[in-house]
Structures are given as C-alpha cells and as structure tokens.
Amino acid sequence: MEVVTRTIQINSEGENDVIDITQQLSNIVKESNIEKGIVIIFVSGSTAGITTIEYEPGLIHDFPAMLSRIVPKNIEYKHDNTWHDGNGHSHVRASLIGPSLTIPILQGKLTLGTWQQIVILEMDTRSRNRNVILQIMGE
C-alpha cells in the first residue's frame, strides 16, 4: 500500500464562505497514481468544516442559513466570555460539521455522485488561511 500526503492552502472570505475544492482534490488524487483506495481530507482549524454538497447558489445560501438557525450568533457562548473574540458560535458550528471526510477512490477517481462536490465551510468571523491535508492511501 502506498500513502501520499499533500497540503493545499485555501483562503476564505470569512463567515459563511462556502468554497468548492472538488477539482483541486480530484487533480491531486489523479496525480497520486493510486487507482483504488481512500483519501482522507482534513481541514485544520476549529472554526472550519468540510462536507459534501451540491455546489449551487441556492444551497450555498441555504446551508449557512440552516447553521444560523441551529447555532445562532446572538446568544451567549461561554467561549466568548473567556476569549472575548465573538466567535463562540463559529466553534460550535464547525464541531457540528466536522473537520474531515473519507472518500473511496476507484479507477483513480473520487467516487462522488453527479451533483456532489467537496466544500470547505468557513465559520469564523474573519477571513482565514486554511490548510487542507490529504492522505491518499491505496494501490
């Protein structure tokens, strides 16, 4: 079994930024020459998440709106009382989404559905530079 590790840098615009990274990841998987296996995709940081979504204008609006309903900004967060940085809701939202995905690789390609893209969700209150680490394992 071979293991290939790569890191890409993503620059976000701040809270509610939804960034499609599917093509970048597909290219890296192709360049790895691994025909069957898995890729683990991990975004570093406690205020960002990674998931799959149909990357289209309606859902790019709907997904952050859903997070706002589930984890509103305008309530008390003990994190804000501790650090006074106003992003307690960002940490809670990111923990709900999670920092990683695992996707099977078949015939050298990610096994995504027709309308399924991989996205980084920025939940911090300011723009951030994010590292996305890929570990591609297989043969």
MARTORVEX-593460 format. One record per residue: x, y, z of N, C-alpha, C, O, CB in turn; residue in three letters. Coordinates in steps of 0.02 Angstrom, whole numbers. Glycine has a CB too. Layout:
% MARTORVEX-593460
PT      nx      ny      nz     cax     cay     caz      cx      cy      cz      ox      oy      oz     cbx     cby     cbz  type
PT       X       Y       Z       X       Y       Z       X       Y       Z       X       Y       Z       X       Y       Z   Ala
...
% end
This chain:
% MARTORVEX-593460
PT      nx      ny      nz     cax     cay     caz      cx      cy      cz      ox      oy      oz     cbx     cby     cbz  type
PT      43     -59       0       0       0       0      44      62       0      95      65      35     -48       0      62   Met
PT      24     110     -39      60     173     -44      20     227      -6     -42     226      -6      71     193    -118   Glu
PT      56     274      24      24     332      58      55     395      29     116     403      28      34     328     136   Val
PT      12     440       4      33     504     -24       0     559      18     -61     558      28      14     511    -100   Val
PT      40     606      42      13     661      82      26     726      45      81     740      23      46     662     153   Thr
PT     -26     767      40     -22     832       8     -60     883      51    -106     865      88     -50     830     -64   Arg
PT     -39     945      46     -74    1000      80     -90    1054      30     -48    1073     -11     -31    1029     139   Thr
PT    -151    1079      32    -169    1137      -9    -190    1193      38    -215    1181      93    -227    1119     -60   Ile
PT    -179    1253      16    -198    1312      56    -260    1344      25    -264    1355     -36    -140    1363      60   Gln
PT    -308    1359      68    -370    1391      47    -377    1457      84    -368    1459     145    -432    1344      61   Ile
PT    -392    1510      48    -404    1575      79    -479    1588      79    -511    1590      26    -365    1631      41   Asn
PT    -507    1597     138    -579    1610     143    -592    1684     150    -548    1724     166    -609    1572     203   Ser
PT    -654    1702     136    -676    1771     145    -708    1783     213    -728    1839     228    -725    1790      90   Glu
PT    -713    1732     253    -742    1739     320    -808    1703     324    -827    1663     281    -752    1812     337   Gly
PT    -844    1717     378    -905    1681     397    -953    1670     338    -967    1716     299    -940    1718     451   Glu
PT    -976    1609     332   -1024    1586     281    -994    1577     212   -1031    1565     164   -1081    1635     277   Asn
PT    -928    1581     206    -896    1567     142    -898    1491     130    -879    1452     173    -822    1594     140   Asp
PT    -923    1472      72    -926    1401      52    -881    1395     -10    -894    1424     -62   -1001    1379      36   Val
PT    -828    1355      -3    -776    1352     -54    -773    1281     -84    -760    1233     -48    -707    1372     -24   Ile
PT    -785    1277    -148    -783    1213    -184    -709    1195    -197    -674    1232    -231    -823    1217    -251   Asp
PT    -687    1138    -170    -618    1116    -180    -615    1051    -219    -563    1019    -222    -583    1108    -113   Ile
PT    -670    1031    -249    -675     966    -282    -623     957    -337    -589     906    -339    -744     957    -312   Thr
PT    -616    1006    -381    -570     998    -437    -498     993    -414    -460     952    -440    -577    1057    -486   Gln
PT    -479    1034    -365    -411    1031    -338    -396     961    -310    -343     933    -322    -401    1084    -284   Gln
PT    -444     934    -273    -434     869    -242    -433     814    -295    -392     768    -291    -489     855    -190   Leu
PT    -476     819    -344    -477     770    -398    -410     768    -434    -385     715    -451    -534     786    -448   Ser
PT    -382     826    -447    -317     830    -481    -262     798    -439    -219     762    -466    -299     903    -495   Asn
PT    -263     810    -374    -212     781    -330    -219     705    -328    -169     669    -329    -218     811    -259   Ile
PT    -280     680    -324    -291     608    -324    -266     578    -389    -233     525    -389    -366     591    -314   Val
PT    -281     610    -445    -258     585    -510    -181     583    -513    -152     534    -536    -285     630    -567   Lys
PT    -149     637    -489     -76     641    -490     -43     590    -444      16     573    -453     -54     711    -470   Glu
PT     -79     564    -395     -51     516    -348     -41     447    -380      -2     406    -355     -96     509    -287   Ser
PT     -75     435    -436     -73     370    -471    -100     312    -429     -85     254    -444      -1     355    -491   Asn
PT    -139     327    -378    -172     275    -340    -239     259    -375    -281     303    -383    -183     296    -265   Ile
PT    -247     197    -394    -306     176    -432    -365     155    -388    -422     168    -405    -288     118    -477   Glu
PT    -350     125    -330    -404     106    -284    -379     115    -213    -323      94    -196    -429      34    -296   Lys
PT    -421     145    -172    -402     159    -104    -450     210     -74    -509     211     -90    -330     184     -99   Gly
PT    -423     252     -31    -462     305       1    -421     368       5    -360     367       4    -487     283      71   Ile
PT    -456     424      11    -424     487      28    -458     515      90    -519     519      93    -427     537     -33   Val
PT    -417     534     137    -441     569     196    -426     643     185    -370     661     168    -408     543     263   Ile
PT    -477     684     193    -470     756     183    -485     790     249    -538     780     278    -519     783     126   Ile
PT    -437     829     274    -442     859     340    -427     934     335    -376     953     307    -394     825     390   Phe
PT    -471     975     363    -459    1047     366    -436    1065     436    -469    1050     485    -522    1088     345   Val
PT    -378    1098     440    -351    1118     505    -388    1180     530    -404    1225     492    -275    1132     500   Ser
PT    -401    1181     594    -433    1239     625    -499    1220     657    -534    1175     633    -444    1293     573   Gly
PT    -515    1254     711    -576    1237     749    -636    1278     730    -688    1274     763    -562    1246     822   Ser
PT    -631    1319     677    -689    1358     655    -703    1349     580    -732    1392     548    -677    1432     669   Thr
PT    -682    1292     553    -697    1274     484    -720    1202     483    -704    1163     527    -636    1285     436   Ala
PT    -758    1184     432    -781    1116     423    -776    1096     351    -764    1137     307    -852    1108     449   Gly
PT    -785    1032     339    -783    1005     271    -841     956     263    -855     916     308    -715     972     256   Ile
PT    -874     960     205    -929     915     192    -938     909     116    -900     938      77    -995     939     226   Thr
PT    -989     873      96   -1008     872      26   -1076     905      19   -1117     904      65   -1010     799      -2   Thr
PT   -1087     934     -39   -1148     971     -52   -1155     978    -128   -1106     971    -164   -1148    1042     -17   Ile
PT   -1214     991    -152   -1220    1012    -221   -1203    1087    -222   -1239    1128    -194   -1293     999    -250   Glu
PT   -1148    1103    -254   -1123    1172    -252   -1161    1213    -304   -1141    1219    -362   -1046    1173    -267   Tyr
PT   -1216    1241    -281   -1258    1284    -324   -1284    1341    -281   -1287    1335    -220   -1318    1243    -356   Glu
PT   -1303    1398    -313   -1320    1459    -275   -1371    1450    -219   -1364    1479    -166   -1344    1510    -321   Pro
PT   -1423    1410    -231   -1473    1401    -179   -1446    1368    -117   -1457    1392     -62   -1530    1359    -206   Gly
PT   -1408    1314    -126   -1381    1279     -68   -1324    1317     -36   -1313    1312      25   -1357    1211     -88   Leu
PT   -1287    1356     -75   -1233    1397     -46   -1264    1449       2   -1231    1469      50   -1193    1433    -102   Ile
PT   -1325    1469     -11   -1361    1514      34   -1395    1474      90   -1391    1493     149   -1414    1554      -5   His
PT   -1427    1419      73   -1468    1380     121   -1426    1349     176   -1448    1347     234   -1505    1327      85   Asp
PT   -1367    1324     160   -1327    1288     210   -1306    1334     268   -1318    1316     325   -1266    1256     178   Phe
PT   -1275    1391     254   -1259    1437     310   -1322    1462     346   -1320    1473     407   -1219    1497     284   Pro
PT   -1377    1471     310   -1439    1493     343   -1463    1439     392   -1487    1456     446   -1494    1508     290   Ala
PT   -1457    1376     373   -1476    1322     418   -1432    1322     480   -1457    1315     536   -1470    1254     382   Met
PT   -1367    1332     471   -1322    1335     529   -1340    1393     575   -1335    1387     636   -1249    1341     506   Leu
PT   -1362    1449     546   -1382    1507     586   -1444    1492     628   -1451    1517     683   -1395    1567     541   Ser
PT   -1488    1450     601   -1548    1432     639   -1531    1384     696   -1559    1389     751   -1601    1400     593   Arg
PT   -1486    1337     682   -1468    1287     732   -1422    1316     786   -1430    1301     845   -1435    1227     699   Ile
PT   -1374    1357     765   -1324    1386     810   -1323    1462     798   -1280    1487     762   -1253    1355     799   Val
PT   -1370    1498     828   -1374    1571     815   -1315    1609     845   -1283    1587     893   -1439    1598     845   Pro
PT   -1301    1666     814   -1246    1709     838   -1265    1748     901   -1223    1762     943   -1225    1757     783   Lys
PT   -1328    1765     906   -1350    1814     956   -1371    1784    1023   -1416    1810    1056   -1407    1854     928   Asn
PT   -1338    1729    1043   -1349    1703    1110   -1281    1699    1145   -1229    1707    1114   -1384    1632    1108   Ile
PT   -1283    1687    1211   -1221    1686    1249   -1183    1621    1236   -1211    1566    1236   -1235    1694    1323   Glu
PT   -1118    1628    1225   -1072    1572    1220   -1017    1582    1271    -985    1635    1273   -1042    1564    1147   Tyr
PT   -1006    1533    1313    -955    1539    1365    -885    1551    1335    -843    1583    1366    -954    1475    1408   Lys
PT    -874    1525    1275    -811    1537    1240    -799    1613    1232    -744    1637    1244    -811    1503    1170   His
PT    -851    1649    1213    -844    1721    1205    -829    1756    1271    -791    1804    1273    -908    1751    1174   Asp
PT    -858    1731    1325    -844    1759    1391    -772    1747    1411    -742    1788    1447    -891    1729    1443   Asn
PT    -743    1692    1388    -674    1675    1404    -625    1715    1362    -578    1745    1388    -662    1600    1395   Thr
PT    -636    1714    1296    -587    1743    1249    -607    1811    1221    -564    1846    1194    -577    1695    1192   Trp
PT    -670    1830    1227    -694    1896    1203    -680    1906    1129    -666    1962    1107    -661    1952    1243   His
PT    -685    1852    1089    -672    1858    1018    -734    1853     974    -731    1859     913    -622    1806     996   Asp
PT    -792    1841    1006    -855    1843     968    -866    1786     919    -908    1791     875    -859    1906     931   Gly
PT    -827    1731     926    -837    1677     878    -855    1610     911    -841    1557     884    -775    1668     837   Asn
PT    -886    1613     968    -908    1552    1001    -954    1511     957    -950    1450     955    -942    1568    1067   Gly
PT    -999    1546     923   -1045    1511     877   -1007    1476     820   -1028    1424     796   -1097    1560     848   His
PT    -952    1506     799    -911    1477     745    -883    1409     766    -883    1362     726    -854    1525     726   Ser
PT    -859    1404     827    -831    1342     852    -885    1288     856    -873    1230     838    -799    1353     921   His
PT    -944    1306     881    -998    1258     888   -1021    1234     819   -1032    1174     809   -1057    1288     927   Val
PT   -1029    1280     772   -1049    1261     704    -998    1214     672   -1016    1164     642   -1059    1324     660   Arg
PT    -934    1231     679    -882    1189     649    -882    1119     679    -870    1070     644    -813    1221     659   Ala
PT    -895    1114     744    -896    1048     775    -954    1006     750    -949     945     747    -899    1055     851   Ser
PT   -1009    1038     732   -1066    1001     703   -1049     972     635   -1068     916     619   -1127    1046     698   Leu
PT   -1016    1011     594    -999     989     526    -942     939     527    -944     887     494    -981    1048     482   Ile
PT    -890     954     565    -832     910     571    -776     931     525    -787     965     475    -852     839     555   Gly
PT    -714     910     541    -655     933     505    -630     886     450    -581     902     417    -601     944     553   Pro
PT    -664     828     439    -636     781     391    -688     741     354    -746     735     375    -589     735     426   Ser
PT    -666     713     298    -705     667     256    -660     610     235    -599     619     230    -736     704     193   Leu
PT    -689     554     222    -654     498     190    -693     479     128    -753     466     132    -645     437     239   Thr
PT    -659     477      71    -693     462       7    -656     405     -27    -595     407     -33    -695     526     -38   Ile
PT    -693     354     -49    -661     300     -87    -634     325    -154    -661     371    -185    -710     242     -97   Pro
PT    -581     292    -176    -552     304    -243    -560     240    -283    -539     187    -260    -476     326    -238   Ile
PT    -589     244    -341    -595     188    -387    -573     211    -456    -591     265    -478    -668     161    -389   Leu
PT    -534     171    -489    -507     187    -555    -473     255    -557    -477     292    -606    -563     184    -607   Gln
PT    -439     271    -501    -401     333    -497    -442     396    -487    -416     451    -495    -361     340    -557   Gly
PT    -507     388    -471    -551     446    -464    -589     444    -399    -603     391    -371    -600     450    -524   Lys
PT    -607     504    -374    -651     509    -317    -720     481    -336    -743     494    -391    -656     583    -292   Leu
PT    -751     444    -291    -817     415    -307    -873     460    -284    -915     441    -242    -823     345    -274   Thr
PT    -875     520    -311    -927     568    -294    -987     559    -340    -981     537    -397    -901     641    -300   Leu
PT   -1046     575    -314   -1107     574    -355   -1106     631    -405   -1065     677    -401   -1169     580    -310   Gly
PT   -1151     627    -453   -1154     675    -508   -1156     747    -483   -1122     791    -511   -1214     661    -551   Thr
PT   -1196     761    -432   -1205     830    -408   -1171     841    -341   -1189     887    -305   -1279     846    -402   Trp
PT   -1122     801    -325   -1090     804    -259   -1021     835    -265    -977     810    -300   -1086     734    -228   Gln
PT   -1011     891    -230    -946     923    -228    -921     926    -155    -960     921    -108    -951     995    -257   Gln
PT    -856     933    -149    -824     938     -83    -813    1012     -68    -784    1048    -109    -755     898     -81   Ile
PT    -836    1034     -10    -831    1104       7    -802    1114      77    -811    1074     123    -900    1137       3   Val
PT    -765    1170      82    -743    1195     147    -794    1248     168    -814    1291     128    -669    1225     144   Ile
PT    -816    1244     230    -862    1294     258    -823    1336     308    -800    1310     359    -924    1260     291   Leu
PT    -816    1399     293    -784    1445     341    -836    1471     388    -888    1497     367    -747    1504     304   Glu
PT    -824    1463     452    -872    1485     502    -844    1538     549    -880    1563     592    -896    1426     542   Met
PT    -780    1554     541    -751    1606     583    -776    1675     561    -800    1683     504    -673    1604     581   Asp
PT    -772    1722     605    -799    1789     592    -754    1832     550    -770    1890     536    -813    1823     657   Thr
PT    -697    1805     530    -650    1843     488    -621    1797     434    -627    1736     438    -593    1875     532   Arg
PT    -588    1827     385    -556    1786     334    -499    1746     365    -468    1767     414    -530    1831     275   Ser
PT    -487    1688     335    -436    1644     362    -398    1610     306    -424    1600     251    -467    1591     409   Arg
PT    -336    1591     320    -298    1548     275    -300    1478     305    -279    1467     362    -223    1573     267   Asn
PT    -327    1431     267    -338    1363     292    -292    1314     257    -281    1318     196    -411    1342     283   Arg
PT    -266    1267     295    -230    1211     266    -276    1151     263    -309    1134     312    -166    1194     307   Asn
PT    -279    1121     204    -318    1060     194    -267    1005     180    -230    1008     131    -371    1068     136   Val
PT    -267     955     223    -219     900     217    -254     840     186    -309     821     207    -188     882     286   Ile
PT    -222     810     136    -248     750     104    -201     693     118    -140     700     110    -258     760      28   Leu
PT    -227     636     138    -188     575     141    -223     525      95    -279     504     108    -181     547     215   Gln
PT    -188     507      43    -214     462      -8    -181     395       3    -119     390       0    -202     490     -81   Ile
PT    -221     343      15    -194     277      30    -224     226     -17    -284     226     -30    -208     259     104   Met
PT    -182     182     -42    -207     129     -85    -153     102    -129     -93     105    -114    -264     154    -126   Gly
PT    -175      76    -185    -128      46    -234    -145      66    -304    -110      46    -351    -127     -30    -228   Glu
% end
